[in-house]
Amino acid sequence: MKHNIKVKSFIGFSLVYLFLILLGWETIAWFFKPFLLPFLILHVFLQEPFITKKILLTALTLSWIGDIILMFADKGELYFIAGLIAFLLSHISYIILFNKQLKIYLNKSKIIFWVGVTVIAIYLIVIMLLLLPSLGDLKIPVLLYALTISIMLLFALKGFLNWQKPANSYILIGATIFVASDSLLAFDKFYAPLQYSSFLIMATYLLAQYLIVVGILKLNKKK
């Protein structure tokens, strides 16, 4: 019950935060942002020990640090780069986490895997072709970041074909939405401003983190 309170608090705070953004009250929403992920972090921290618990906590904590740094991105490009590094490390942590979970025998179609690989590769090529002309000195960092999130999604896809249901779907959908969130942010910053960009970016980001956490906890649930 106590664990559920943390999840419900995360959902409640997230909905209030998103509602404030939707109303255009971003100044007030700014103060809510640092208190969102800590509810998920605490929820995971209070779980029984499992093999990837520390890695999941690391990924969430790095994301939280990235959230806080990006709150000051309007004050200079260094804040954006620092936030990018924090999220890059978070995605690397998710890659390690998904790889650690890949312990179940392969039992799904390889065709699905290679179709997924093709789609991910096409995504990477298209997003970079769109962004490259306007990236300036950030070409290499953004390319590295896009490559990392693509690898993260690839490992989630491998997991989807190996892990038990419904946890595998939670994680794959969460990873896909995470990539969509990052793509929206990059598109809005480097290509063309999006209407309701803050709302869309944060709504997809919070949903992605929630789904990945729920999926990982389901995979490691004691029977």
C-alpha positions in Angstrom: 0.0 0.0 0.0 2.8 2.4 1.0 4.5 1.7 -2.3 1.3 2.5 -4.2 1.1 5.8 -2.5 4.5 6.8 -4.1 3.2 5.8 -7.6 -0.1 7.6 -7.1 1.8 10.7 -5.9 4.0 10.6 -9.0 0.9 10.4 -11.2 -0.9 13.1 -9.3 2.0 15.5 -9.3 2.7 14.8 -13.0 -1.0 15.6 -13.9 -0.9 18.8 -11.9 2.4 19.8 -13.6 1.1 19.0 -17.1 -2.1 20.9 -16.4 -0.2 24.0 -15.3 1.9 23.8 -18.5 -1.3 23.4 -20.6 -2.7 26.5 -19.0 0.4 28.4 -19.8 1.5 28.7 -16.2 5.0 27.5 -16.8 6.5 29.7 -14.2 4.5 27.8 -11.5 5.1 24.5 -13.2 8.8 25.2 -13.0 8.8 24.7 -9.3 7.0 21.4 -9.6 9.5 19.8 -11.9 12.2 18.8 -9.4 9.6 16.9 -7.3 8.3 14.6 -10.1 10.9 11.8 -10.5 11.8 11.5 -6.8 8.4 9.7 -6.3 9.4 7.0 -8.8 13.0 6.9 -7.4 11.6 6.4 -3.9 9.2 3.8 -5.1 12.0 1.7 -6.6 14.3 2.3 -3.6 11.7 0.8 -1.3 11.3 -2.4 -3.4 12.8 -5.7 -2.4 16.4 -6.2 -3.7 16.6 -7.4 -7.3 19.4 -7.8 -9.8 18.9 -4.5 -11.7 17.6 -2.4 -8.9 20.8 -0.2 -8.5 21.0 0.3 -12.3 17.4 1.4 -12.5 17.9 3.8 -9.6 21.0 5.1 -11.4 19.1 5.7 -14.6 16.3 7.5 -12.8 18.6 9.6 -10.7 20.6 10.7 -13.8 17.3 11.6 -15.5 16.3 13.6 -12.5 19.7 15.5 -12.5 19.1 16.1 -16.2 15.7 17.5 -15.5 17.1 20.0 -12.9 19.9 21.1 -15.2 17.6 21.7 -18.2 15.4 23.9 -16.0 18.2 26.5 -16.5 18.8 25.8 -20.2 17.5 29.3 -21.1 20.5 30.8 -19.2 23.1 29.4 -21.6 24.0 26.5 -24.0 26.3 25.0 -21.3 23.2 24.0 -19.3 21.7 22.3 -22.3 24.9 20.4 -23.0 25.2 19.4 -19.3 21.6 18.2 -19.3 22.3 16.3 -22.6 25.2 14.5 -20.9 23.1 13.6 -17.8 20.4 12.1 -20.1 23.0 10.4 -22.2 24.4 8.7 -19.1 20.8 7.8 -18.1 20.2 6.1 -21.5 23.5 4.2 -21.2 22.3 3.0 -17.8 19.0 1.8 -19.3 21.0 0.0 -22.0 23.0 -1.8 -19.3 19.8 -2.5 -17.4 18.0 -4.0 -20.4 21.1 -6.1 -21.2 21.2 -7.4 -17.6 17.6 -8.5 -17.9 18.3 -10.4 -21.1 18.6 -13.8 -19.4 15.6 -15.6 -20.8 16.0 -17.9 -23.8 15.1 -16.6 -27.3 11.7 -17.7 -28.3 10.3 -15.1 -30.7 10.5 -14.5 -34.4 13.8 -13.1 -35.7 11.8 -11.4 -38.4 10.2 -9.1 -35.8 13.6 -8.2 -34.5 15.1 -7.3 -37.9 12.0 -5.3 -38.9 12.5 -3.4 -35.6 16.2 -2.9 -36.3 15.3 -1.5 -39.8 12.7 0.9 -38.4 15.2 2.1 -35.7 17.9 2.7 -38.3 15.5 4.6 -40.6 14.5 6.8 -37.6 18.1 7.5 -36.8 18.9 8.5 -40.4 15.8 10.6 -40.8 16.1 12.5 -37.5 19.8 13.3 -38.2 19.1 14.4 -41.8 16.5 16.8 -40.5 18.6 18.2 -37.6 22.2 18.3 -39.0 21.8 21.6 -41.0 20.9 23.5 -37.9 23.1 21.8 -35.2 26.3 23.9 -35.7 28.9 22.8 -33.1 26.5 20.3 -31.6 26.6 17.9 -34.5 28.7 15.3 -32.8 27.0 15.5 -29.3 23.6 15.2 -30.8 24.6 12.4 -33.2 26.1 10.5 -30.2 22.9 11.1 -28.2 20.6 10.0 -31.1 22.8 6.9 -31.6 22.6 6.1 -27.8 18.8 6.4 -27.6 18.5 4.2 -30.7 20.6 1.5 -29.1 18.5 1.8 -25.9 15.4 1.2 -28.0 17.1 -1.7 -29.7 17.8 -3.4 -26.4 14.2 -2.8 -25.3 13.1 -4.5 -28.5 15.4 -7.5 -27.8 13.9 -7.6 -24.3 10.4 -7.5 -25.8 11.2 -10.7 -27.7 12.5 -12.4 -24.6 10.8 -11.1 -21.4 7.5 -12.3 -20.1 4.2 -10.5 -20.7 3.0 -7.9 -20.0 6.3 -6.5 -18.6 8.0 -6.7 -22.1 5.3 -4.5 -23.6 5.5 -1.9 -20.8 9.2 -1.5 -21.3 9.2 -1.5 -25.1 6.3 1.1 -25.2 8.1 3.1 -22.5 11.4 3.1 -24.4 9.7 4.0 -27.7 7.8 6.9 -26.0 11.1 8.1 -24.4 12.7 8.2 -27.9 9.7 10.2 -29.1 10.0 12.6 -26.2 13.7 13.3 -27.0 12.9 13.6 -30.7 10.2 16.2 -30.0 12.7 18.2 -27.8 15.3 18.1 -30.6 12.8 18.9 -33.3 11.5 21.9 -31.3 14.9 23.2 -30.4 16.8 22.7 -33.7 14.3 22.3 -36.5 11.0 24.2 -36.0 9.1 25.3 -32.9 6.2 23.0 -32.0 2.9 24.1 -30.6 2.4 22.9 -27.0 6.0 21.6 -27.1 6.6 21.8 -23.4 3.4 19.8 -22.7 4.1 17.2 -25.3 7.8 16.7 -24.4 7.1 16.3 -20.7 3.9 14.2 -21.0 5.7 11.7 -23.2 8.8 11.8 -20.9 6.9 11.2 -17.7 4.8 8.4 -19.3 8.0 6.7 -20.6 9.7 6.7 -17.3 6.6 5.4 -15.6 6.1 2.5 -18.1 9.8 1.5 -17.9 9.7 1.4 -14.1 6.5 -0.6 -14.0 7.8 -3.0 -16.6 11.1 -3.6 -14.8 9.4 -4.1 -11.5 7.0 -6.6 -13.0 10.0 -8.5 -14.5 11.6 -8.7 -11.1 8.5 -9.4 -9.0 9.0 -12.1 -6.5 6.8 -15.1 -7.2 
